[in-house]
Amino acid sequence: MASERIMLSRVHLSGTEQKYIDEAFADDWVVPLGPHVDRFEHRLENYLDAPAVVALSAGTAAIHLGLVLLGVSRGDEVICQSMTFAASCNPIVYQGASPVFVDSEPETMNMDPDMLERAIVERYRITGRYPKAIIPVDLYGMPARLKEIIEIADSYGIPVLEDAAEALGSKFDGQMCGTFGAFGALSFNGNKIITTSGGGALVCHDQSTAGRVKFYATQAREDRPYYYHETIGYNYRLSNISAAIGCGQMDVLEQRINRRREIRDLYDALLTDCSEVTVQSNPDSRFQSNFWLTTIAIDNRSGKSPEMLRQYLAEDNIESRRLWRPMHMQPVFADAPYYGGNVSERLFDQGLCLPSGSSLRDSDIIRVAERIKEFFRQ
Ligand SMILES: *Cc1c(COP(=O)(O)O)cnc(C)c1O
């Protein structure tokens, strides 16, 4: 008999979503915008201790509008962490600008501040201009070295757009991820820590900027009794029904984060005697990852690869996933400048994401850990 399927990160409903959706239906708010969008935004603002949050149709839309508001346009360069999901950097290209990729450092797997500075200096030397923005990512929930990155960015007067799509509830130095740069992007896609079925948000530092974001997200309609446009807009607002789901998810956010952290700790404890495997941990007490996904690194002296392990787990109906393949290794970005060594390449070659969904039981985690140990014994 086949074993029960264990998935990487399944949607985990709270049970209160339906209540909020019913409210929305009762009041005929089955439209884009509506009271649940406002409620969802306020709850995010309170949770993050942020002045303004705008709910959008996707995390990708949030990154795109962040770049629009930062004035990124044709001919500009934008620095982005290479090791990430393509959604971090595709919006650079939507704006007609060019990405410049920077390597990671091994502990957080995020942007290496030294390489960032090297990239800024080199780009200035080559192009005579500074990059227009910097996009660090809090990968798998682990905060980037945000203080150092912001300090370097500030010293050159370059704004930071923090891609915190995977890091809702993570903190660096006591401050919530998503609130560090000029803008922060969040995602509520189906596999993220909470979901609106699909959606995202842009964290802003003041209400007037948030107003501009809403303007661009609703087709850039000027305030007139007829449709009048002075600039190009987008259709990026979150629907009221999706926001209602988000309200239900906010009810349990803290529990979801706690469970993801518990799952990481459980893997760590179960795999301590497995010398080939290292479970990612917070580098020091300033870092408080939400551990959206638990990642492991496999010692390459074991002669075994993450791909072999992924297949071995799949044979037992366990879903795992390779780490993000760095953007400078992607054919579509082959011509983009890259600053760094082979850290992100090595992380990609050695890492694997384990099933980490908050609905998983301890017995599921034990089954995965046992299977991993069996793999290294065979
Ligand atoms: C999920 C994700 C995004 C994009 O979010 P969507 O809501 O799927 O558009 C961006 N960056 C990272 C790092 C992500 O994981």
Ligand as a Chemical Component Dictionary entry (heavy atoms), coordinates in Angstrom:
data_LIG
# 
_chem_comp.id                   LIG 
_chem_comp.type                 NON-POLYMER 
_chem_comp.pdbx_formal_charge   0 
_chem_comp.three_letter_code    LIG 
# 
loop_
_chem_comp_atom.comp_id 
_chem_comp_atom.atom_id 
_chem_comp_atom.alt_atom_id 
_chem_comp_atom.type_symbol 
_chem_comp_atom.charge 
_chem_comp_atom.model_Cartn_x 
_chem_comp_atom.model_Cartn_y 
_chem_comp_atom.model_Cartn_z 
_chem_comp_atom.pdbx_ordinal 
LIG C1 C1 C 0 6.286  33.858 -3.863 1  
LIG C2 C2 C 0 7.403  34.805 -4.096 2  
LIG C3 C3 C 0 7.250  35.979 -4.845 3  
LIG C4 C4 C 0 6.034  36.303 -5.654 4  
LIG O1 O1 O 0 4.834  36.253 -5.038 5  
LIG P1 P1 P 0 3.508  35.907 -5.875 6  
LIG O2 O2 O 0 2.428  36.251 -4.896 7  
LIG O3 O3 O 0 3.564  34.455 -6.218 8  
LIG O4 O4 O 0 3.477  36.772 -7.082 9  
LIG C5 C5 C 0 8.321  36.857 -4.923 10 
LIG N1 N1 N 0 9.486  36.595 -4.345 11 
LIG C6 C6 C 0 9.687  35.462 -3.649 12 
LIG C7 C7 C 0 11.017 35.251 -3.006 13 
LIG C8 C8 C 0 8.661  34.519 -3.511 14 
LIG O5 O5 O 0 8.881  33.386 -2.851 15 
# 
loop_
_chem_comp_bond.comp_id 
_chem_comp_bond.atom_id_1 
_chem_comp_bond.atom_id_2 
_chem_comp_bond.value_order 
_chem_comp_bond.pdbx_ordinal 
LIG C1 C2 SING 1  
LIG C2 C3 SING 2  
LIG C2 C8 DOUB 3  
LIG C3 C4 SING 4  
LIG C3 C5 DOUB 5  
LIG C4 O1 SING 6  
LIG O1 P1 SING 7  
LIG P1 O2 DOUB 8  
LIG P1 O3 SING 9  
LIG P1 O4 SING 10 
LIG C5 N1 SING 11 
LIG N1 C6 DOUB 12 
LIG C6 C7 SING 13 
LIG C6 C8 SING 14 
LIG C8 O5 SING 15 
# 
